[in-house]
Amino acid sequence: MQIVTEELLNLGLGEEKEINESQLILLDLKEGEESEWRSLSLGKQLSDSRAELFVLLNGVEDKKTQEKIIFNYKALQKFRKQEHEKELKPKEKTPTSPSADVTIYCDGGCTPNPGKAGSGVAVYRNGELSELWHGLYEEMGTNNTAELGALYESLLLAQKEAENGNKVEIKCDSMYSINCIKVWAISWEKKGWTKKGGEIKNLEIIKFAYYLYNSIKKDVTLSHIKAHSGFEGNELADRMTMYTIQEKCKAFLRYDKEIDVDAILKMKAG
């Protein structure tokens, strides 16, 4: 809301310091009050939209032009409202498998690359958010090390869930990490953990994740999900990477604050 002041009135007046018919209507003046419009207007409360229109109509004498400005402004306001409602629309939680009891989203991030890195995980049980995890901060990491770290920690969580009799799916947005574990490592292992063209980067954690995945894959599915495609779990895992970098948390820990999904999703990189 806006309080009508001299400053506001002056913003809405033309060079001749005259007020037009549409502006009088915006000030909610009744018939017969036109001559005292200034004194009657001061101190009134106007909605933000009415105040903006009052200023936009500055110096516009033609009635049709006034109506056109008002029409266009209302159309713009309607458009803004629709766009705002889209932003507030809840994101799709998870493309869960009907056979999975637990869905784990994992993500890793680095700012810049290479640079400060962290990993994050979001765990859903029966389609509902259950817990968040964060950590593995590196002062000089890479996107790949952060993604692999997140995947390895997800596999450890999946192992515990599988031991409790749950079917688990892991959703990872890094094709590099998935290929390392499910595809390339098979050939690398056969060749004594070597490859043509040079060293295997991040070999230690790849081996840990590869052997762990093979030991639990009968109860765990690992698949790719496109990053930032509107799924809440993927976005929350991403924000946990940001939180890791902000807190410089080297251990991998369960998020112990209140899980306010909207607030976490609004989190920005520091």
Secondary structure, DSSP 8 states (H G I E B T S, - for coil): -EE--HHHHHHH--TT----HHHHHHTT--TT-GGGHHHHHTT-EE-HHHHHHHHHTTT---HHHHHHHHHHHHHHHHHHHHHHHHHHS--B-----TT-SEEEEEEEEEETTTEEEEEEEEEEETTEEEEEEEEEEEEEE-HHHHHHHHHHHHHHHHHHHHHTT--EEEEES-HHHHHIIIIIHHHHHHTTS-BTTB--TTHHHHHHHHHHHHHHTTTEEEEE--TTSSBHHHHHHHHHHHHHHHHT--S-EE--S---HHHHHT----
